[in-house]
Amino acid sequence: MRSLAVLVMALIGGFAGGVVLNAVIAVTSHMVFGGDEDGLKGLKYLPFVTSAWYAATLMIWRPRPEFEQ
């Protein structure tokens, strides 16, 4: 149950981080290239990609509890 809660929190945090990163990249691109946003077509999927990336990273690196026998 705790793993599910951690996974959901990682998905939400990854999505929020992706939205922020998406906005930063879009604003920086607009300032640098002067409004030419033809190369940013895949940027709308960034929150979903970072969400999955955060969840996968968390599940791989999360310390597992040690069971005593």
Biopython code that builds the backbone (N, CA, C, O; Angstrom):
import numpy as np
from Bio.PDB.StructureBuilder import StructureBuilder

atoms = [
    (1, "MET", "N", (0.820, -1.194, 0.000)),
    (1, "MET", "CA", (0.000, 0.000, 0.000)),
    (1, "MET", "C", (0.867, 1.263, 0.000)),
    (1, "MET", "O", (0.562, 2.255, -0.662)),
    (2, "ARG", "N", (1.955, 1.188, 0.764)),
    (2, "ARG", "CA", (2.839, 2.346, 0.828)),
    (2, "ARG", "C", (3.536, 2.570, -0.516)),
    (2, "ARG", "O", (3.771, 3.709, -0.918)),
    (3, "SER", "N", (3.863, 1.480, -1.202)),
    (3, "SER", "CA", (4.506, 1.603, -2.514)),
    (3, "SER", "C", (3.582, 2.271, -3.516)),
    (3, "SER", "O", (4.032, 3.052, -4.355)),
    (4, "LEU", "N", (2.307, 1.972, -3.433)),
    (4, "LEU", "CA", (1.341, 2.591, -4.341)),
    (4, "LEU", "C", (1.246, 4.091, -4.087)),
    (4, "LEU", "O", (1.182, 4.882, -5.028)),
    (5, "ALA", "N", (1.238, 4.479, -2.826)),
    (5, "ALA", "CA", (1.182, 5.906, -2.498)),
    (5, "ALA", "C", (2.437, 6.627, -2.980)),
    (5, "ALA", "O", (2.358, 7.745, -3.490)),
    (6, "VAL", "N", (3.578, 5.995, -2.820)),
    (6, "VAL", "CA", (4.832, 6.596, -3.279)),
    (6, "VAL", "C", (4.843, 6.691, -4.796)),
    (6, "VAL", "O", (5.311, 7.686, -5.350)),
    (7, "LEU", "N", (4.334, 5.670, -5.474)),
    (7, "LEU", "CA", (4.275, 5.680, -6.934)),
    (7, "LEU", "C", (3.363, 6.794, -7.441)),
    (7, "LEU", "O", (3.709, 7.492, -8.394)),
    (8, "VAL", "N", (2.214, 6.962, -6.818)),
    (8, "VAL", "CA", (1.287, 8.027, -7.224)),
    (8, "VAL", "C", (1.913, 9.398, -6.979)),
    (8, "VAL", "O", (1.776, 10.300, -7.806)),
    (9, "MET", "N", (2.590, 9.557, -5.859)),
    (9, "MET", "CA", (3.253, 10.835, -5.584)),
    (9, "MET", "C", (4.363, 11.108, -6.596)),
    (9, "MET", "O", (4.562, 12.254, -6.997)),
    (10, "ALA", "N", (5.088, 10.067, -7.013)),
    (10, "ALA", "CA", (6.137, 10.243, -8.022)),
    (10, "ALA", "C", (5.532, 10.621, -9.364)),
    (10, "ALA", "O", (6.088, 11.454, -10.079)),
    (11, "LEU", "N", (4.399, 10.020, -9.716)),
    (11, "LEU", "CA", (3.741, 10.369, -10.973)),
    (11, "LEU", "C", (3.261, 11.817, -10.966)),
    (11, "LEU", "O", (3.423, 12.535, -11.952)),
    (12, "ILE", "N", (2.677, 12.238, -9.861)),
    (12, "ILE", "CA", (2.193, 13.620, -9.759)),
    (12, "ILE", "C", (3.367, 14.600, -9.754)),
    (12, "ILE", "O", (3.324, 15.628, -10.429)),
    (13, "GLY", "N", (4.404, 14.282, -9.000)),
    (13, "GLY", "CA", (5.581, 15.148, -8.969)),
    (13, "GLY", "C", (6.283, 15.219, -10.309)),
    (13, "GLY", "O", (6.755, 16.283, -10.708)),
    (14, "GLY", "N", (6.356, 14.099, -11.006)),
    (14, "GLY", "CA", (6.962, 14.086, -12.333)),
    (14, "GLY", "C", (6.162, 14.887, -13.336)),
    (14, "GLY", "O", (6.727, 15.569, -14.191)),
    (15, "PHE", "N", (4.848, 14.805, -13.232)),
    (15, "PHE", "CA", (3.999, 15.580, -14.134)),
    (15, "PHE", "C", (4.164, 17.076, -13.873)),
    (15, "PHE", "O", (4.282, 17.869, -14.808)),
    (16, "ALA", "N", (4.171, 17.451, -12.598)),
    (16, "ALA", "CA", (4.349, 18.868, -12.259)),
    (16, "ALA", "C", (5.727, 19.365, -12.696)),
    (16, "ALA", "O", (5.853, 20.473, -13.218)),
    (17, "GLY", "N", (6.748, 18.554, -12.485)),
    (17, "GLY", "CA", (8.082, 18.934, -12.939)),
    (17, "GLY", "C", (8.158, 19.054, -14.447)),
    (17, "GLY", "O", (8.851, 19.927, -14.969)),
    (18, "GLY", "N", (7.450, 18.184, -15.149)),
    (18, "GLY", "CA", (7.415, 18.253, -16.608)),
    (18, "GLY", "C", (6.712, 19.495, -17.117)),
    (18, "GLY", "O", (7.129, 20.081, -18.116)),
    (19, "VAL", "N", (5.655, 19.899, -16.440)),
    (19, "VAL", "CA", (4.945, 21.122, -16.832)),
    (19, "VAL", "C", (5.853, 22.339, -16.650)),
    (19, "VAL", "O", (5.909, 23.217, -17.512)),
    (20, "VAL", "N", (6.555, 22.382, -15.532)),
    (20, "VAL", "CA", (7.469, 23.506, -15.281)),
    (20, "VAL", "C", (8.609, 23.504, -16.294)),
    (20, "VAL", "O", (8.949, 24.549, -16.849)),
    (21, "LEU", "N", (9.195, 22.343, -16.535)),
    (21, "LEU", "CA", (10.282, 22.245, -17.511)),
    (21, "LEU", "C", (9.802, 22.602, -18.912)),
    (21, "LEU", "O", (10.526, 23.240, -19.676)),
    (22, "ASN", "N", (8.590, 22.193, -19.246)),
    (22, "ASN", "CA", (7.983, 22.532, -20.531)),
    (22, "ASN", "C", (7.871, 24.045, -20.686)),
    (22, "ASN", "O", (8.215, 24.592, -21.734)),
    (23, "ALA", "N", (7.394, 24.712, -19.654)),
    (23, "ALA", "CA", (7.239, 26.171, -19.710)),
    (23, "ALA", "C", (8.591, 26.873, -19.818)),
    (23, "ALA", "O", (8.731, 27.837, -20.570)),
    (24, "VAL", "N", (9.570, 26.399, -19.081)),
    (24, "VAL", "CA", (10.901, 27.012, -19.132)),
    (24, "VAL", "C", (11.507, 26.861, -20.524)),
    (24, "VAL", "O", (12.068, 27.816, -21.062)),
    (25, "ILE", "N", (11.398, 25.680, -21.105)),
    (25, "ILE", "CA", (11.945, 25.461, -22.446)),
    (25, "ILE", "C", (11.212, 26.311, -23.470)),
    (25, "ILE", "O", (11.842, 26.887, -24.357)),
    (26, "ALA", "N", (9.889, 26.399, -23.362)),
    (26, "ALA", "CA", (9.115, 27.185, -24.323)),
    (26, "ALA", "C", (9.449, 28.675, -24.232)),
    (26, "ALA", "O", (9.616, 29.334, -25.259)),
    (27, "VAL", "N", (9.547, 29.205, -23.028)),
    (27, "VAL", "CA", (9.854, 30.628, -22.859)),
    (27, "VAL", "C", (11.276, 30.931, -23.326)),
    (27, "VAL", "O", (11.512, 31.932, -24.002)),
    (28, "THR", "N", (12.215, 30.068, -22.967)),
    (28, "THR", "CA", (13.598, 30.265, -23.404)),
    (28, "THR", "C", (13.708, 30.203, -24.920)),
    (28, "THR", "O", (14.412, 31.008, -25.530)),
    (29, "SER", "N", (13.020, 29.259, -25.522)),
    (29, "SER", "CA", (13.036, 29.142, -26.979)),
    (29, "SER", "C", (12.418, 30.368, -27.638)),
    (29, "SER", "O", (12.905, 30.841, -28.665)),
    (30, "HIS", "N", (11.362, 30.871, -27.054)),
    (30, "HIS", "CA", (10.715, 32.062, -27.603)),
    (30, "HIS", "C", (11.641, 33.278, -27.507)),
    (30, "HIS", "O", (11.695, 34.096, -28.425)),
    (31, "MET", "N", (12.362, 33.391, -26.402)),
    (31, "MET", "CA", (13.276, 34.523, -26.239)),
    (31, "MET", "C", (14.497, 34.403, -27.148)),
    (31, "MET", "O", (14.951, 35.400, -27.710)),
    (32, "VAL", "N", (15.024, 33.211, -27.294)),
    (32, "VAL", "CA", (16.247, 33.027, -28.078)),
    (32, "VAL", "C", (15.965, 33.068, -29.575)),
    (32, "VAL", "O", (16.678, 33.732, -30.327)),
    (33, "PHE", "N", (14.920, 32.352, -30.009)),
    (33, "PHE", "CA", (14.652, 32.229, -31.439)),
    (33, "PHE", "C", (13.592, 33.197, -31.940)),
    (33, "PHE", "O", (13.268, 33.178, -33.128)),
    (34, "GLY", "N", (13.054, 34.021, -31.095)),
    (34, "GLY", "CA", (12.121, 35.053, -31.513)),
    (34, "GLY", "C", (10.771, 34.550, -31.984)),
    (34, "GLY", "O", (10.223, 35.082, -32.950)),
    (35, "GLY", "N", (10.232, 33.559, -31.342)),
    (35, "GLY", "CA", (8.887, 33.099, -31.670)),
    (35, "GLY", "C", (8.826, 31.950, -32.651)),
    (35, "GLY", "O", (7.734, 31.453, -32.926)),
    (36, "ASP", "N", (9.941, 31.506, -33.189)),
    (36, "ASP", "CA", (9.954, 30.370, -34.103)),
    (36, "ASP", "C", (9.923, 29.084, -33.281)),
    (36, "ASP", "O", (10.950, 28.649, -32.760)),
    (37, "GLU", "N", (8.746, 28.483, -33.168)),
    (37, "GLU", "CA", (8.577, 27.305, -32.323)),
    (37, "GLU", "C", (8.278, 26.058, -33.147)),
    (37, "GLU", "O", (7.552, 25.178, -32.686)),
    (38, "ASP", "N", (8.824, 25.967, -34.354)),
    (38, "ASP", "CA", (8.578, 24.798, -35.189)),
    (38, "ASP", "C", (9.267, 23.548, -34.646)),
    (38, "ASP", "O", (8.791, 22.436, -34.876)),
    (39, "GLY", "N", (10.352, 23.709, -33.949)),
    (39, "GLY", "CA", (11.087, 22.566, -33.426)),
    (39, "GLY", "C", (10.571, 22.046, -32.099)),
    (39, "GLY", "O", (11.146, 21.109, -31.544)),
    (40, "LEU", "N", (9.504, 22.628, -31.576)),
    (40, "LEU", "CA", (9.002, 22.245, -30.253)),
    (40, "LEU", "C", (7.714, 21.426, -30.329)),
    (40, "LEU", "O", (6.895, 21.490, -29.413)),
    (41, "LYS", "N", (7.522, 20.669, -31.387)),
    (41, "LYS", "CA", (6.271, 19.928, -31.557)),
    (41, "LYS", "C", (6.100, 18.823, -30.517)),
    (41, "LYS", "O", (4.978, 18.566, -30.078)),
    (42, "GLY", "N", (7.167, 18.176, -30.120)),
    (42, "GLY", "CA", (7.079, 17.096, -29.146)),
    (42, "GLY", "C", (7.102, 17.559, -27.707)),
    (42, "GLY", "O", (7.032, 16.739, -26.792)),
    (43, "LEU", "N", (7.198, 18.847, -27.495)),
    (43, "LEU", "CA", (7.310, 19.387, -26.147)),
    (43, "LEU", "C", (6.028, 19.198, -25.334)),
    (43, "LEU", "O", (6.073, 19.185, -24.104)),
    (44, "LYS", "N", (4.898, 19.051, -26.006)),
    (44, "LYS", "CA", (3.640, 18.889, -25.274)),
    (44, "LYS", "C", (3.564, 17.546, -24.545)),
    (44, "LYS", "O", (2.748, 17.385, -23.638)),
    (45, "TYR", "N", (4.405, 16.582, -24.931)),
    (45, "TYR", "CA", (4.413, 15.277, -24.274)),
    (45, "TYR", "C", (5.402, 15.206, -23.119)),
    (45, "TYR", "O", (5.482, 14.179, -22.446)),
    (46, "LEU", "N", (6.146, 16.258, -22.878)),
    (46, "LEU", "CA", (7.181, 16.252, -21.850)),
    (46, "LEU", "C", (6.646, 15.945, -20.444)),
    (46, "LEU", "O", (7.300, 15.189, -19.727)),
    (47, "PRO", "N", (5.502, 16.481, -20.007)),
    (47, "PRO", "CA", (5.021, 16.127, -18.666)),
    (47, "PRO", "C", (4.740, 14.637, -18.495)),
    (47, "PRO", "O", (4.968, 14.088, -17.417)),
    (48, "PHE", "N", (4.253, 13.981, -19.533)),
    (48, "PHE", "CA", (3.965, 12.550, -19.438)),
    (48, "PHE", "C", (5.252, 11.729, -19.412)),
    (48, "PHE", "O", (5.350, 10.729, -18.702)),
    (49, "VAL", "N", (6.222, 12.160, -20.188)),
    (49, "VAL", "CA", (7.509, 11.460, -20.218)),
    (49, "VAL", "C", (8.228, 11.611, -18.881)),
    (49, "VAL", "O", (8.747, 10.630, -18.347)),
    (50, "THR", "N", (8.266, 12.816, -18.339)),
    (50, "THR", "CA", (8.942, 13.014, -17.058)),
    (50, "THR", "C", (8.200, 12.316, -15.923)),
    (50, "THR", "O", (8.824, 11.864, -14.963)),
    (51, "SER", "N", (6.894, 12.224, -16.022)),
    (51, "SER", "CA", (6.125, 11.517, -15.014)),
    (51, "SER", "C", (6.506, 10.036, -14.988)),
    (51, "SER", "O", (6.752, 9.476, -13.920)),
    (52, "ALA", "N", (6.554, 9.413, -16.144)),
    (52, "ALA", "CA", (6.957, 8.003, -16.218)),
    (52, "ALA", "C", (8.414, 7.830, -15.807)),
    (52, "ALA", "O", (8.771, 6.842, -15.165)),
    (53, "TRP", "N", (9.250, 8.789, -16.176)),
    (53, "TRP", "CA", (10.670, 8.727, -15.836)),
    (53, "TRP", "C", (10.866, 8.810, -14.321)),
    (53, "TRP", "O", (11.648, 8.040, -13.763)),
    (54, "TYR", "N", (10.178, 9.722, -13.650)),
    (54, "TYR", "CA", (10.276, 9.846, -12.195)),
    (54, "TYR", "C", (9.806, 8.564, -11.512)),
    (54, "TYR", "O", (10.455, 8.076, -10.587)),
    (55, "ALA", "N", (8.674, 8.020, -11.970)),
    (55, "ALA", "CA", (8.133, 6.816, -11.346)),
    (55, "ALA", "C", (9.079, 5.630, -11.526)),
    (55, "ALA", "O", (9.303, 4.871, -10.584)),
    (56, "ALA", "N", (9.629, 5.467, -12.715)),
    (56, "ALA", "CA", (10.551, 4.357, -12.956)),
    (56, "ALA", "C", (11.827, 4.514, -12.136)),
    (56, "ALA", "O", (12.326, 3.545, -11.565)),
    (57, "THR", "N", (12.348, 5.728, -12.080)),
    (57, "THR", "CA", (13.560, 5.976, -11.303)),
    (57, "THR", "C", (13.317, 5.722, -9.821)),
    (57, "THR", "O", (14.171, 5.160, -9.135)),
    (58, "LEU", "N", (12.173, 6.129, -9.338)),
    (58, "LEU", "CA", (11.854, 5.918, -7.932)),
    (58, "LEU", "C", (11.747, 4.435, -7.618)),
    (58, "LEU", "O", (12.250, 3.986, -6.588)),
    (59, "MET", "N", (11.106, 3.675, -8.478)),
    (59, "MET", "CA", (10.942, 2.249, -8.219)),
    (59, "MET", "C", (12.271, 1.494, -8.307)),
    (59, "MET", "O", (12.455, 0.484, -7.628)),
    (60, "ILE", "N", (13.186, 1.973, -9.128)),
    (60, "ILE", "CA", (14.480, 1.304, -9.243)),
    (60, "ILE", "C", (15.376, 1.647, -8.057)),
    (60, "ILE", "O", (16.012, 0.755, -7.495)),
    (61, "TRP", "N", (15.439, 2.913, -7.665)),
    (61, "TRP", "CA", (16.381, 3.363, -6.644)),
    (61, "TRP", "C", (15.825, 3.375, -5.231)),
    (61, "TRP", "O", (16.572, 3.618, -4.284)),
    (62, "ARG", "N", (14.563, 3.127, -5.067)),
    (62, "ARG", "CA", (13.965, 3.183, -3.733)),
    (62, "ARG", "C", (14.510, 2.046, -2.868)),
    (62, "ARG", "O", (14.501, 0.891, -3.292)),
    (63, "PRO", "N", (14.978, 2.357, -1.673)),
    (63, "PRO", "CA", (15.497, 1.284, -0.819)),
    (63, "PRO", "C", (14.373, 0.355, -0.371)),
    (63, "PRO", "O", (13.298, 0.801, 0.031)),
    (64, "ARG", "N", (14.637, -0.907, -0.447)),
    (64, "ARG", "CA", (13.657, -1.908, -0.041)),
    (64, "ARG", "C", (13.829, -2.205, 1.447)),
    (64, "ARG", "O", (14.949, -2.192, 1.957)),
    (65, "PRO", "N", (12.730, -2.472, 2.141)),
    (65, "PRO", "CA", (12.858, -2.819, 3.563)),
    (65, "PRO", "C", (13.498, -4.202, 3.717)),
    (65, "PRO", "O", (13.234, -5.117, 2.938)),
    (66, "GLU", "N", (14.321, -4.324, 4.713)),
    (66, "GLU", "CA", (14.966, -5.606, 4.995)),
    (66, "GLU", "C", (14.043, -6.440, 5.882)),
    (66, "GLU", "O", (13.548, -5.961, 6.902)),
    (67, "PHE", "N", (13.823, -7.666, 5.489)),
    (67, "PHE", "CA", (12.985, -8.574, 6.265)),
    (67, "PHE", "C", (13.880, -9.464, 7.122)),
    (67, "PHE", "O", (14.839, -10.065, 6.636)),
    (68, "GLU", "N", (13.549, -9.533, 8.390)),
    (68, "GLU", "CA", (14.317, -10.383, 9.295)),
    (68, "GLU", "C", (13.714, -11.772, 9.301)),
    (68, "GLU", "O", (12.495, -11.939, 9.278)),
    (69, "GLN", "N", (14.592, -12.772, 9.331)),
    (69, "GLN", "CA", (14.104, -14.159, 9.348)),
    (69, "GLN", "C", (14.413, -14.806, 10.661)),
    (69, "GLN", "O", (14.081, -15.973, 10.868)),
]
sb = StructureBuilder()
sb.init_structure("model")
sb.init_model(0)
sb.init_chain("A")
sb.init_seg("    ")
for serial, (resi, resn, name, xyz) in enumerate(atoms, 1):
    if name == "N":
        sb.init_residue(resn, " ", resi, " ")
    sb.init_atom(name, np.array(xyz, "f"), 0.0, 1.0, " ", f" {name:<3s}", serial, name[0])
structure = sb.get_structure()
